[in-house]
Amino acid sequence: MRIPCLLRPLLGWFFGLSILFSALFGNYIITLFIGFPVFGKHKLWRNLMDRAISYWMTIPMGLLEFVMGVRIRVSGDEIEFGNPALIVMNHRTRLDWMYMWCALYQVNPWLITSNKISLKAQLKKLPGAGFGMAAAQFVFLERNAEIDKKSFDDAIDYFKNIENNYQILLFPEGTDKSEWTTLKSREFAKKNGLRHLDYVLYPRTTGFLHLLDKMRKQEYVDYIYDITIAYPYNIVQSEIDLVLKGASPREVHFHIRKIPISQVPLNETDASRWLTDRWTIKEQLLHQFYSEEQPINRQFPVERGDGVWRSWKEPRRHFFVKVTALMFWCLVITFCSYHIFFVRTLQMGFLYFFIVSTFLNWRYGGIDKFIISKWQSSREAVSKCLSSPSSL
């Protein structure tokens, strides 16, 4: 059922405020456990944060599907939970990563606890949600090669050391597809004697090659998942359209191809060419997808052995979890919004959060950098203990 146009701006504001207030409450809870990494309980901290923040993710997922009316369809290979992997995906809009949570939930709800995303550093400044994504240890990129390489290295070393296997999402294109980025991509193609691409941008291989090399050296990658995202009905380009206008895509489709790491070239030149070839395949796949005139018939081709997951035909248990989580967060938002004006304990709690978050941003550059710093200090302390002569 489509939502009347007059109601959509109100729903957009409801979506944005719900994300903000629920995130602020969640961030307050996060700061209550900040002592864990301080005292070296890194494994406990990581497991707690992965589960707590993934539970918060159910509110944007639930709002997108139940309130904004977005439907999710996923086809292709299943992503294996429990195996470290690199996910590469085309970046059609600024909101692809949020719809990705919905897609992962359809394949296996546990995947939202083990998915890490590389995002623009500006997103860490989002009110409420930015702090939560940093606590989830998403990798924020500054568009500076040396800084970003260190961020990737620190993240992989950290994930490997705490012995948690994650699937790391990377957008090799580096930005979403717009008129300006499409023009820049075509200029790049012309300069390098490549064909024009209509549906994707040419991938930037530097970050991909560095991350892949680091994951290989740490033996922290079993597969690369090549995911293609498409919008059969309408495209909503940015969070401004979503929140201020209440615009949302009617459906979002994902197509997954699972590639064993042994099939990806070791040589950087060959690996770079391999990634470009994968993007050429995406271009062909999307050309076939959008060539269908009737949006209702636009679907990715399904081969024998492929899985198909639809949000409107999900198992009852998965549906029940999303509904109860959404109800819980709505109650939290209502309770906190009312009592924040009257309950001194709640006021002190949020003041505590703002003091802690401000300090972490000022001293370390964010809670994600704070976690890495404390983990590195713990490793150095252990190394010194092991290297020093044993006292008799």
BALOBA-1460 file (C-alpha; in Angstrom, 3 decimals):
// residues 392
<rec num="1" residu="m" x="0.000" y="0.000" z="0.000"/>
<rec num="2" residu="r" x="1.445" y="3.335" z="-1.085"/>
<rec num="3" residu="i" x="1.373" y="6.278" z="1.315"/>
<rec num="4" residu="p" x="-0.467" y="9.503" z="0.296"/>
<rec num="5" residu="c" x="1.930" y="12.248" z="-0.816"/>
<rec num="6" residu="l" x="0.585" y="14.747" z="1.733"/>
<rec num="7" residu="l" x="1.559" y="12.466" z="4.612"/>
<rec num="8" residu="r" x="5.057" y="11.720" z="3.396"/>
<rec num="9" residu="p" x="6.850" y="14.824" z="4.795"/>
<rec num="10" residu="l" x="5.346" y="14.055" z="8.216"/>
<rec num="11" residu="l" x="6.561" y="10.462" z="7.983"/>
<rec num="12" residu="g" x="10.000" y="11.698" z="6.975"/>
<rec num="13" residu="w" x="10.220" y="13.929" z="10.031"/>
<rec num="14" residu="f" x="8.939" y="11.069" z="12.205"/>
<rec num="15" residu="f" x="11.636" y="8.819" z="10.746"/>
<rec num="16" residu="g" x="14.403" y="11.357" z="11.376"/>
<rec num="17" residu="l" x="13.339" y="12.235" z="14.917"/>
<rec num="18" residu="s" x="12.863" y="8.575" z="15.840"/>
<rec num="19" residu="i" x="16.383" y="7.766" z="14.668"/>
<rec num="20" residu="l" x="17.769" y="10.761" z="16.566"/>
<rec num="21" residu="f" x="16.061" y="10.176" z="19.918"/>
<rec num="22" residu="s" x="16.533" y="6.402" z="19.934"/>
<rec num="23" residu="a" x="20.209" y="6.860" z="19.022"/>
<rec num="24" residu="l" x="20.738" y="9.384" z="21.816"/>
<rec num="25" residu="f" x="19.251" y="6.971" z="24.347"/>
<rec num="26" residu="g" x="21.342" y="4.127" z="22.924"/>
<rec num="27" residu="n" x="24.480" y="6.262" z="23.081"/>
<rec num="28" residu="y" x="23.832" y="6.995" z="26.750"/>
<rec num="29" residu="i" x="23.675" y="3.230" z="27.382"/>
<rec num="30" residu="i" x="26.921" y="2.748" z="25.418"/>
<rec num="31" residu="t" x="28.795" y="5.238" z="27.599"/>
<rec num="32" residu="l" x="27.722" y="3.345" z="30.734"/>
<rec num="33" residu="f" x="29.959" y="0.465" z="29.613"/>
<rec num="34" residu="i" x="32.946" y="2.587" z="28.594"/>
<rec num="35" residu="g" x="34.927" y="1.110" z="31.487"/>
<rec num="36" residu="f" x="35.220" y="-2.264" z="29.765"/>
<rec num="37" residu="p" x="37.881" y="-1.202" z="27.214"/>
<rec num="38" residu="v" x="39.557" y="1.006" z="29.823"/>
<rec num="39" residu="f" x="40.220" y="-2.089" z="31.944"/>
<rec num="40" residu="g" x="41.176" y="-4.297" z="29.005"/>
<rec num="41" residu="k" x="37.883" y="-6.162" z="28.533"/>
<rec num="42" residu="h" x="37.992" y="-5.709" z="24.763"/>
<rec num="43" residu="k" x="36.359" y="-8.985" z="23.751"/>
<rec num="44" residu="l" x="33.468" y="-8.420" z="26.147"/>
<rec num="45" residu="w" x="33.045" y="-4.821" z="24.954"/>
<rec num="46" residu="r" x="33.030" y="-5.827" z="21.300"/>
<rec num="47" residu="n" x="30.498" y="-8.624" z="21.719"/>
<rec num="48" residu="l" x="28.229" y="-6.399" z="23.784"/>
<rec num="49" residu="m" x="28.394" y="-3.512" z="21.330"/>
<rec num="50" residu="d" x="27.859" y="-5.735" z="18.269"/>
<rec num="51" residu="r" x="24.634" y="-7.090" z="19.723"/>
<rec num="52" residu="a" x="23.353" y="-3.894" z="21.339"/>
<rec num="53" residu="i" x="23.918" y="-1.699" z="18.288"/>
<rec num="54" residu="s" x="22.488" y="-4.301" z="15.922"/>
<rec num="55" residu="y" x="19.355" y="-4.251" z="18.089"/>
<rec num="56" residu="w" x="19.212" y="-0.482" z="17.571"/>
<rec num="57" residu="m" x="19.506" y="-1.083" z="13.811"/>
<rec num="58" residu="t" x="16.066" y="-2.658" z="13.920"/>
<rec num="59" residu="i" x="14.493" y="0.775" z="14.304"/>
<rec num="60" residu="p" x="15.666" y="2.220" z="10.943"/>
<rec num="61" residu="m" x="14.949" y="-1.182" z="9.385"/>
<rec num="62" residu="g" x="11.461" y="-1.324" z="10.886"/>
<rec num="63" residu="l" x="10.654" y="2.290" z="10.037"/>
<rec num="64" residu="l" x="11.832" y="1.884" z="6.457"/>
<rec num="65" residu="e" x="9.755" y="-1.231" z="5.895"/>
<rec num="66" residu="f" x="6.650" y="-0.698" z="8.072"/>
<rec num="67" residu="v" x="6.320" y="3.093" z="8.009"/>
<rec num="68" residu="m" x="7.993" y="4.265" z="4.796"/>
<rec num="69" residu="g" x="6.788" y="1.225" z="2.842"/>
<rec num="70" residu="v" x="10.145" y="0.068" z="1.441"/>
<rec num="71" residu="r" x="10.267" y="-3.547" z="0.217"/>
<rec num="72" residu="i" x="13.539" y="-5.485" z="0.017"/>
<rec num="73" residu="r" x="14.358" y="-8.296" z="-2.414"/>
<rec num="74" residu="v" x="17.640" y="-10.210" z="-2.270"/>
<rec num="75" residu="s" x="18.769" y="-12.881" z="-4.720"/>
<rec num="76" residu="g" x="21.899" y="-14.902" z="-5.414"/>
<rec num="77" residu="d" x="24.394" y="-16.521" z="-3.065"/>
<rec num="78" residu="e" x="23.982" y="-16.598" z="0.701"/>
<rec num="79" residu="i" x="26.459" y="-14.639" z="2.823"/>
<rec num="80" residu="e" x="28.037" y="-16.946" z="5.382"/>
<rec num="81" residu="f" x="27.821" y="-15.734" z="8.957"/>
<rec num="82" residu="g" x="30.974" y="-16.524" z="10.923"/>
<rec num="83" residu="n" x="33.415" y="-16.254" z="8.004"/>
<rec num="84" residu="p" x="35.537" y="-13.122" z="7.523"/>
<rec num="85" residu="a" x="34.843" y="-11.557" z="4.163"/>
<rec num="86" residu="l" x="35.058" y="-8.420" z="2.065"/>
<rec num="87" residu="i" x="31.876" y="-7.093" z="0.469"/>
<rec num="88" residu="v" x="32.077" y="-4.782" z="-2.543"/>
<rec num="89" residu="m" x="28.988" y="-2.988" z="-3.810"/>
<rec num="90" residu="n" x="28.081" y="-0.259" z="-6.270"/>
<rec num="91" residu="h" x="27.055" y="3.017" z="-4.621"/>
<rec num="92" residu="r" x="23.892" y="4.221" z="-6.338"/>
<rec num="93" residu="t" x="22.603" y="6.539" z="-3.579"/>
<rec num="94" residu="r" x="23.794" y="8.012" z="-0.285"/>
<rec num="95" residu="l" x="21.445" y="5.622" z="1.553"/>
<rec num="96" residu="d" x="22.555" y="2.273" z="0.089"/>
<rec num="97" residu="w" x="24.301" y="1.265" z="3.311"/>
<rec num="98" residu="m" x="21.098" y="1.632" z="5.350"/>
<rec num="99" residu="y" x="19.092" y="-0.512" z="2.959"/>
<rec num="100" residu="m" x="21.950" y="-3.003" z="3.166"/>
<rec num="101" residu="w" x="21.031" y="-3.667" z="6.817"/>
<rec num="102" residu="c" x="17.550" y="-4.707" z="5.647"/>
<rec num="103" residu="a" x="19.046" y="-6.992" z="3.003"/>
<rec num="104" residu="l" x="21.412" y="-8.680" z="5.451"/>
<rec num="105" residu="y" x="18.545" y="-9.242" z="7.862"/>
<rec num="106" residu="q" x="16.608" y="-11.038" z="5.137"/>
<rec num="107" residu="v" x="19.493" y="-13.389" z="4.352"/>
<rec num="108" residu="n" x="20.377" y="-14.062" z="8.005"/>
<rec num="109" residu="p" x="19.435" y="-11.745" z="10.910"/>
<rec num="110" residu="w" x="22.752" y="-12.484" z="12.640"/>
<rec num="111" residu="l" x="24.580" y="-10.796" z="9.765"/>
<rec num="112" residu="i" x="23.641" y="-7.352" z="11.093"/>
<rec num="113" residu="t" x="25.817" y="-8.130" z="14.144"/>
<rec num="114" residu="s" x="28.857" y="-8.999" z="12.017"/>
<rec num="115" residu="n" x="28.661" y="-6.395" z="9.266"/>
<rec num="116" residu="k" x="31.112" y="-3.473" z="9.343"/>
<rec num="117" residu="i" x="30.860" y="-0.613" z="6.865"/>
<rec num="118" residu="s" x="33.467" y="1.793" z="5.527"/>
<rec num="119" residu="l" x="31.871" y="5.233" z="5.325"/>
<rec num="120" residu="k" x="32.758" y="8.862" z="4.720"/>
<rec num="121" residu="a" x="34.139" y="10.449" z="7.882"/>
<rec num="122" residu="q" x="31.438" y="13.147" z="7.727"/>
<rec num="123" residu="l" x="28.832" y="10.534" z="8.695"/>
<rec num="124" residu="k" x="30.466" y="10.162" z="12.101"/>
<rec num="125" residu="k" x="29.185" y="13.682" z="12.814"/>
<rec num="126" residu="l" x="25.541" y="12.711" z="12.317"/>
<rec num="127" residu="p" x="23.675" y="13.615" z="15.524"/>
<rec num="128" residu="g" x="23.047" y="10.463" z="17.532"/>
<rec num="129" residu="a" x="23.609" y="7.839" z="14.851"/>
<rec num="130" residu="g" x="27.215" y="8.898" z="14.180"/>
<rec num="131" residu="f" x="28.333" y="8.068" z="17.720"/>
<rec num="132" residu="g" x="26.572" y="4.698" z="17.555"/>
<rec num="133" residu="m" x="28.180" y="3.754" z="14.242"/>
<rec num="134" residu="a" x="31.581" y="4.714" z="15.650"/>
<rec num="135" residu="a" x="30.928" y="2.514" z="18.704"/>
<rec num="136" residu="a" x="30.050" y="-0.282" z="16.265"/>
<rec num="137" residu="q" x="33.588" y="0.185" z="14.936"/>
<rec num="138" residu="f" x="32.610" y="1.136" z="11.408"/>
<rec num="139" residu="v" x="35.607" y="2.380" z="9.418"/>
<rec num="140" residu="f" x="35.397" y="6.101" z="8.661"/>
<rec num="141" residu="l" x="37.428" y="7.348" z="5.703"/>
<rec num="142" residu="e" x="38.938" y="10.839" z="5.436"/>
<rec num="143" residu="r" x="39.705" y="10.780" z="1.683"/>
<rec num="144" residu="n" x="43.396" y="10.877" z="2.600"/>
<rec num="145" residu="a" x="45.281" y="7.813" z="1.376"/>
<rec num="146" residu="e" x="47.740" y="7.518" z="4.258"/>
<rec num="147" residu="i" x="45.179" y="8.183" z="6.985"/>
<rec num="148" residu="d" x="42.667" y="5.792" z="5.427"/>
<rec num="149" residu="k" x="45.263" y="3.032" z="5.020"/>
<rec num="150" residu="k" x="46.047" y="3.290" z="8.724"/>
<rec num="151" residu="s" x="42.334" y="3.171" z="9.552"/>
<rec num="152" residu="f" x="41.962" y="-0.027" z="7.529"/>
<rec num="153" residu="d" x="45.091" y="-1.548" z="9.105"/>
<rec num="154" residu="d" x="43.999" y="-0.727" z="12.646"/>
<rec num="155" residu="a" x="40.519" y="-2.120" z="12.035"/>
<rec num="156" residu="i" x="41.718" y="-5.440" z="10.581"/>
<rec num="157" residu="d" x="44.370" y="-5.889" z="13.282"/>
<rec num="158" residu="y" x="41.734" y="-5.201" z="15.938"/>
<rec num="159" residu="f" x="39.119" y="-7.541" z="14.457"/>
<rec num="160" residu="k" x="41.679" y="-10.304" z="14.005"/>
<rec num="161" residu="n" x="43.100" y="-9.926" z="17.526"/>
<rec num="162" residu="i" x="39.739" y="-10.124" z="19.288"/>
<rec num="163" residu="e" x="38.929" y="-13.196" z="17.162"/>
<rec num="164" residu="n" x="35.597" y="-11.944" z="15.814"/>
<rec num="165" residu="n" x="34.855" y="-12.581" z="12.152"/>
<rec num="166" residu="y" x="33.206" y="-9.731" z="10.281"/>
<rec num="167" residu="q" x="32.025" y="-9.001" z="6.762"/>
<rec num="168" residu="i" x="33.405" y="-5.582" z="5.793"/>
<rec num="169" residu="l" x="31.465" y="-3.517" z="3.266"/>
<rec num="170" residu="l" x="33.479" y="-1.319" z="0.904"/>
<rec num="171" residu="f" x="32.161" y="0.985" z="-1.832"/>
<rec num="172" residu="p" x="35.067" y="0.972" z="-4.325"/>
<rec num="173" residu="e" x="33.477" y="3.798" z="-6.338"/>
<rec num="174" residu="g" x="34.167" y="6.064" z="-3.374"/>
<rec num="175" residu="t" x="30.973" y="8.091" z="-3.749"/>
<rec num="176" residu="d" x="27.355" y="7.773" z="-4.814"/>
<rec num="177" residu="k" x="26.314" y="8.080" z="-8.450"/>
<rec num="178" residu="s" x="25.158" y="11.608" z="-9.300"/>
<rec num="179" residu="e" x="25.334" y="13.769" z="-12.409"/>
<rec num="180" residu="w" x="28.662" y="15.249" z="-11.321"/>
<rec num="181" residu="t" x="30.289" y="11.940" z="-10.316"/>
<rec num="182" residu="t" x="29.025" y="10.317" z="-13.513"/>
<rec num="183" residu="l" x="30.693" y="13.097" z="-15.534"/>
<rec num="184" residu="k" x="33.977" y="12.591" z="-13.636"/>
<rec num="185" residu="s" x="33.788" y="8.844" z="-14.217"/>
<rec num="186" residu="r" x="33.288" y="9.362" z="-17.943"/>
<rec num="187" residu="e" x="36.245" y="11.736" z="-18.082"/>
<rec num="188" residu="f" x="38.331" y="9.036" z="-16.380"/>
<rec num="189" residu="a" x="37.115" y="6.449" z="-18.909"/>
<rec num="190" residu="k" x="37.942" y="8.708" z="-21.865"/>
<rec num="191" residu="k" x="41.388" y="9.500" z="-20.483"/>
<rec num="192" residu="n" x="42.206" y="5.820" z="-19.994"/>
<rec num="193" residu="g" x="40.622" y="4.486" z="-23.164"/>
<rec num="194" residu="l" x="37.784" y="2.703" z="-21.358"/>
<rec num="195" residu="r" x="34.159" y="2.352" z="-22.363"/>
<rec num="196" residu="h" x="31.533" y="4.639" z="-20.829"/>
<rec num="197" residu="l" x="29.442" y="3.155" z="-18.043"/>
<rec num="198" residu="d" x="25.806" y="4.199" z="-17.700"/>
<rec num="199" residu="y" x="24.755" y="2.511" z="-14.468"/>
<rec num="200" residu="v" x="27.892" y="2.458" z="-12.289"/>
<rec num="201" residu="l" x="31.036" y="4.522" z="-11.720"/>
<rec num="202" residu="y" x="34.486" y="3.158" z="-12.362"/>
<rec num="203" residu="p" x="35.889" y="1.778" z="-9.084"/>
<rec num="204" residu="r" x="38.871" y="3.355" z="-7.358"/>
<rec num="205" residu="t" x="41.226" y="0.485" z="-6.768"/>
<rec num="206" residu="t" x="43.728" y="1.955" z="-4.272"/>
<rec num="207" residu="g" x="41.652" y="1.429" z="-1.139"/>
<rec num="208" residu="f" x="40.358" y="-1.939" z="-2.333"/>
<rec num="209" residu="l" x="43.854" y="-3.247" z="-3.046"/>
<rec num="210" residu="h" x="45.223" y="-2.085" z="0.314"/>
<rec num="211" residu="l" x="42.321" y="-3.506" z="2.314"/>
<rec num="212" residu="l" x="42.415" y="-6.798" z="0.425"/>
<rec num="213" residu="d" x="46.174" y="-7.104" z="0.907"/>
<rec num="214" residu="k" x="45.868" y="-6.409" z="4.638"/>
<rec num="215" residu="m" x="43.075" y="-8.950" z="5.058"/>
<rec num="216" residu="r" x="45.109" y="-11.540" z="3.183"/>
<rec num="217" residu="k" x="48.212" y="-10.956" z="5.269"/>
<rec num="218" residu="q" x="46.158" y="-11.402" z="8.430"/>
<rec num="219" residu="e" x="44.403" y="-14.451" z="6.951"/>
<rec num="220" residu="y" x="41.175" y="-12.609" z="7.590"/>
<rec num="221" residu="v" x="39.266" y="-13.107" z="4.337"/>
<rec num="222" residu="d" x="37.618" y="-16.265" z="3.013"/>
<rec num="223" residu="y" x="35.359" y="-14.739" z="0.376"/>
<rec num="224" residu="i" x="34.615" y="-11.593" z="-1.550"/>
<rec num="225" residu="y" x="30.916" y="-10.921" z="-1.972"/>
<rec num="226" residu="d" x="30.106" y="-8.844" z="-5.041"/>
<rec num="227" residu="i" x="26.738" y="-7.187" z="-4.414"/>
<rec num="228" residu="t" x="24.784" y="-5.195" z="-6.970"/>
<rec num="229" residu="i" x="22.047" y="-2.837" z="-5.777"/>
<rec num="230" residu="a" x="19.215" y="-1.533" z="-7.971"/>
<rec num="231" residu="y" x="15.953" y="0.397" z="-7.601"/>
<rec num="232" residu="p" x="13.184" y="-0.906" z="-9.891"/>
<rec num="233" residu="y" x="10.629" y="1.877" z="-9.295"/>
<rec num="234" residu="n" x="12.151" y="5.122" z="-8.011"/>
<rec num="235" residu="i" x="15.510" y="6.362" z="-6.743"/>
<rec num="236" residu="v" x="15.817" y="8.503" z="-3.607"/>
<rec num="237" residu="q" x="19.291" y="9.979" z="-3.718"/>
<rec num="238" residu="s" x="19.955" y="11.358" z="-0.244"/>
<rec num="239" residu="e" x="18.985" y="11.454" z="3.413"/>
<rec num="240" residu="i" x="17.606" y="14.979" z="2.851"/>
<rec num="241" residu="d" x="14.980" y="13.584" z="0.484"/>
<rec num="242" residu="l" x="14.190" y="10.812" z="2.961"/>
<rec num="243" residu="v" x="13.862" y="12.937" z="6.101"/>
<rec num="244" residu="l" x="12.630" y="16.338" z="4.850"/>
<rec num="245" residu="k" x="10.433" y="15.160" z="1.976"/>
<rec num="246" residu="g" x="9.514" y="11.715" z="3.263"/>
<rec num="247" residu="a" x="10.565" y="10.195" z="-0.057"/>
<rec num="248" residu="s" x="11.564" y="6.539" z="-0.091"/>
<rec num="249" residu="p" x="12.200" y="3.909" z="-2.749"/>
<rec num="250" residu="r" x="9.297" y="1.555" z="-3.307"/>
<rec num="251" residu="e" x="11.626" y="-1.437" z="-3.618"/>
<rec num="252" residu="v" x="15.352" y="-2.078" z="-3.328"/>
<rec num="253" residu="h" x="16.887" y="-5.132" z="-4.984"/>
<rec num="254" residu="f" x="20.202" y="-6.766" z="-4.138"/>
<rec num="255" residu="h" x="22.048" y="-9.457" z="-6.091"/>
<rec num="256" residu="i" x="24.886" y="-11.352" z="-4.397"/>
<rec num="257" residu="r" x="27.742" y="-13.291" z="-5.946"/>
<rec num="258" residu="k" x="30.101" y="-15.212" z="-3.654"/>
<rec num="259" residu="i" x="33.718" y="-15.471" z="-4.833"/>
<rec num="260" residu="p" x="36.308" y="-17.600" z="-2.972"/>
<rec num="261" residu="i" x="39.404" y="-15.552" z="-2.207"/>
<rec num="262" residu="s" x="41.508" y="-18.137" z="-4.046"/>
<rec num="263" residu="q" x="39.902" y="-16.939" z="-7.302"/>
<rec num="264" residu="v" x="41.036" y="-13.333" z="-6.802"/>
<rec num="265" residu="p" x="44.494" y="-12.545" z="-8.265"/>
<rec num="266" residu="l" x="47.385" y="-11.932" z="-5.881"/>
<rec num="267" residu="n" x="49.163" y="-9.452" z="-8.128"/>
<rec num="268" residu="e" x="47.978" y="-5.857" z="-7.635"/>
<rec num="269" residu="t" x="47.718" y="-5.120" z="-11.351"/>
<rec num="270" residu="d" x="45.705" y="-8.271" z="-11.977"/>
<rec num="271" residu="a" x="43.539" y="-7.686" z="-8.885"/>
<rec num="272" residu="s" x="42.819" y="-4.137" z="-10.061"/>
<rec num="273" residu="r" x="41.809" y="-5.450" z="-13.474"/>
<rec num="274" residu="w" x="39.698" y="-8.137" z="-11.789"/>
<rec num="275" residu="l" x="37.746" y="-5.478" z="-9.854"/>
<rec num="276" residu="t" x="37.199" y="-3.409" z="-13.005"/>
<rec num="277" residu="d" x="35.957" y="-6.538" z="-14.771"/>
<rec num="278" residu="r" x="33.481" y="-7.149" z="-11.941"/>
<rec num="279" residu="w" x="32.163" y="-3.609" z="-12.466"/>
<rec num="280" residu="t" x="31.769" y="-4.305" z="-16.177"/>
<rec num="281" residu="i" x="29.641" y="-7.316" z="-15.239"/>
<rec num="282" residu="k" x="27.599" y="-5.063" z="-12.939"/>
<rec num="283" residu="e" x="27.047" y="-2.653" z="-15.801"/>
<rec num="284" residu="q" x="25.705" y="-5.475" z="-17.984"/>
<rec num="285" residu="l" x="23.532" y="-6.795" z="-15.154"/>
<rec num="286" residu="l" x="22.043" y="-3.374" z="-14.465"/>
<rec num="287" residu="h" x="21.529" y="-2.683" z="-18.178"/>
<rec num="288" residu="q" x="19.497" y="-5.888" z="-18.377"/>
<rec num="289" residu="f" x="17.622" y="-4.925" z="-15.194"/>
<rec num="290" residu="y" x="16.611" y="-1.429" z="-16.317"/>
<rec num="291" residu="s" x="15.920" y="-2.457" z="-19.924"/>
<rec num="292" residu="e" x="12.681" y="-3.993" z="-18.713"/>
<rec num="293" residu="e" x="10.073" y="-1.294" z="-19.348"/>
<rec num="294" residu="q" x="7.667" y="-2.376" z="-16.609"/>
<rec num="295" residu="p" x="9.154" y="-1.721" z="-13.124"/>
<rec num="296" residu="i" x="7.121" y="-4.564" z="-11.656"/>
<rec num="297" residu="n" x="9.011" y="-6.991" z="-13.891"/>
<rec num="298" residu="r" x="12.483" y="-5.673" z="-13.050"/>
<rec num="299" residu="q" x="14.401" y="-8.394" z="-11.234"/>
<rec num="300" residu="f" x="17.911" y="-9.755" z="-11.261"/>
<rec num="301" residu="p" x="18.244" y="-13.123" z="-13.037"/>
<rec num="302" residu="v" x="18.119" y="-16.120" z="-10.732"/>
<rec num="303" residu="e" x="20.186" y="-19.193" z="-11.526"/>
<rec num="304" residu="r" x="19.828" y="-22.738" z="-10.257"/>
<rec num="305" residu="g" x="20.966" y="-22.903" z="-6.646"/>
<rec num="306" residu="d" x="20.407" y="-19.192" z="-5.984"/>
<rec num="307" residu="g" x="18.424" y="-18.068" z="-2.975"/>
<rec num="308" residu="v" x="15.665" y="-15.491" z="-3.053"/>
<rec num="309" residu="w" x="14.655" y="-13.506" z="0.041"/>
<rec num="310" residu="r" x="11.746" y="-11.038" z="0.170"/>
<rec num="311" residu="s" x="10.877" y="-8.756" z="3.066"/>
<rec num="312" residu="w" x="7.153" y="-9.211" z="2.403"/>
<rec num="313" residu="k" x="7.543" y="-13.026" z="2.640"/>
<rec num="314" residu="e" x="10.007" y="-13.294" z="5.501"/>
<rec num="315" residu="p" x="9.663" y="-15.954" z="8.248"/>
<rec num="316" residu="r" x="7.222" y="-15.030" z="11.004"/>
<rec num="317" residu="r" x="9.966" y="-15.122" z="13.619"/>
<rec num="318" residu="h" x="12.022" y="-12.512" z="11.726"/>
<rec num="319" residu="f" x="8.919" y="-10.344" z="11.319"/>
<rec num="320" residu="f" x="8.059" y="-10.674" z="15.012"/>
<rec num="321" residu="v" x="11.573" y="-9.638" z="16.099"/>
<rec num="322" residu="k" x="11.428" y="-6.462" z="13.995"/>
<rec num="323" residu="v" x="7.952" y="-5.548" z="15.200"/>
<rec num="324" residu="t" x="8.723" y="-6.059" z="18.895"/>
<rec num="325" residu="a" x="12.022" y="-4.174" z="18.572"/>
<rec num="326" residu="l" x="10.269" y="-1.282" z="16.836"/>
<rec num="327" residu="m" x="7.594" y="-1.198" z="19.555"/>
<rec num="328" residu="f" x="10.299" y="-1.213" z="22.232"/>
<rec num="329" residu="w" x="12.145" y="1.714" z="20.695"/>
<rec num="330" residu="c" x="8.909" y="3.666" z="20.210"/>
<rec num="331" residu="l" x="8.173" y="3.226" z="23.924"/>
<rec num="332" residu="v" x="11.730" y="4.328" z="24.785"/>
<rec num="333" residu="i" x="11.387" y="7.443" z="22.630"/>
<rec num="334" residu="t" x="8.007" y="8.323" z="24.139"/>
<rec num="335" residu="f" x="9.167" y="7.709" z="27.720"/>
<rec num="336" residu="c" x="12.411" y="9.660" z="27.404"/>
<rec num="337" residu="s" x="10.869" y="12.546" z="25.446"/>
<rec num="338" residu="y" x="8.299" y="13.087" z="28.210"/>
<rec num="339" residu="h" x="10.401" y="12.436" z="31.309"/>
<rec num="340" residu="i" x="13.544" y="14.292" z="30.184"/>
<rec num="341" residu="f" x="11.818" y="17.507" z="31.332"/>
<rec num="342" residu="f" x="10.908" y="16.230" z="34.796"/>
<rec num="343" residu="v" x="13.191" y="13.409" z="35.953"/>
<rec num="344" residu="r" x="16.516" y="14.658" z="37.322"/>
<rec num="345" residu="t" x="18.169" y="11.223" z="37.034"/>
<rec num="346" residu="l" x="17.413" y="11.086" z="33.302"/>
<rec num="347" residu="q" x="18.686" y="14.626" z="32.844"/>
<rec num="348" residu="m" x="21.927" y="13.751" z="34.636"/>
<rec num="349" residu="g" x="22.297" y="10.633" z="32.502"/>
<rec num="350" residu="f" x="22.103" y="12.550" z="29.241"/>
<rec num="351" residu="l" x="24.431" y="15.221" z="30.610"/>
<rec num="352" residu="y" x="26.899" y="12.437" z="31.428"/>
<rec num="353" residu="f" x="26.650" y="11.154" z="27.845"/>
<rec num="354" residu="f" x="27.311" y="14.591" z="26.344"/>
<rec num="355" residu="i" x="30.338" y="15.115" z="28.605"/>
<rec num="356" residu="v" x="31.813" y="11.688" z="27.779"/>
<rec num="357" residu="s" x="31.165" y="11.935" z="24.033"/>
<rec num="358" residu="t" x="32.591" y="15.471" z="23.888"/>
<rec num="359" residu="f" x="35.729" y="14.335" z="25.701"/>
<rec num="360" residu="l" x="36.194" y="11.309" z="23.424"/>
<rec num="361" residu="n" x="35.812" y="13.452" z="20.313"/>
<rec num="362" residu="w" x="38.215" y="16.086" z="21.642"/>
<rec num="363" residu="r" x="40.869" y="13.738" z="23.030"/>
<rec num="364" residu="y" x="40.784" y="10.830" z="20.570"/>
<rec num="365" residu="g" x="38.736" y="11.912" z="17.557"/>
<rec num="366" residu="g" x="35.778" y="9.686" z="18.422"/>
<rec num="367" residu="i" x="34.850" y="6.593" z="20.388"/>
<rec num="368" residu="d" x="36.127" y="4.365" z="17.562"/>
<rec num="369" residu="k" x="39.617" y="5.882" z="17.864"/>
<rec num="370" residu="f" x="39.380" y="5.613" z="21.654"/>
<rec num="371" residu="i" x="38.667" y="1.866" z="21.413"/>
<rec num="372" residu="i" x="41.601" y="1.301" z="19.041"/>
<rec num="373" residu="s" x="43.898" y="3.344" z="21.289"/>
<rec num="374" residu="k" x="42.969" y="1.375" z="24.426"/>
<rec num="375" residu="w" x="43.287" y="-1.932" z="22.577"/>
<rec num="376" residu="q" x="46.748" y="-0.993" z="21.284"/>
<rec num="377" residu="s" x="47.804" y="0.048" z="24.791"/>
<rec num="378" residu="s" x="46.629" y="-3.309" z="26.131"/>
<rec num="379" residu="r" x="48.620" y="-5.160" z="23.466"/>
<rec num="380" residu="e" x="51.748" y="-3.152" z="24.252"/>
<rec num="381" residu="a" x="51.362" y="-3.883" z="27.968"/>
<rec num="382" residu="v" x="51.001" y="-7.612" z="27.278"/>
<rec num="383" residu="s" x="54.011" y="-7.578" z="24.948"/>
<rec num="384" residu="k" x="56.162" y="-5.902" z="27.606"/>
<rec num="385" residu="c" x="55.117" y="-8.456" z="30.191"/>
<rec num="386" residu="l" x="55.962" y="-11.341" z="27.873"/>
<rec num="387" residu="s" x="59.309" y="-9.878" z="26.826"/>
<rec num="388" residu="s" x="60.520" y="-8.948" z="30.328"/>
<rec num="389" residu="p" x="62.579" y="-11.526" z="32.318"/>
<rec num="390" residu="s" x="60.450" y="-13.549" z="34.732"/>
<rec num="391" residu="s" x="61.059" y="-12.655" z="38.335"/>
<rec num="392" residu="l" x="62.083" y="-15.516" z="40.602"/>
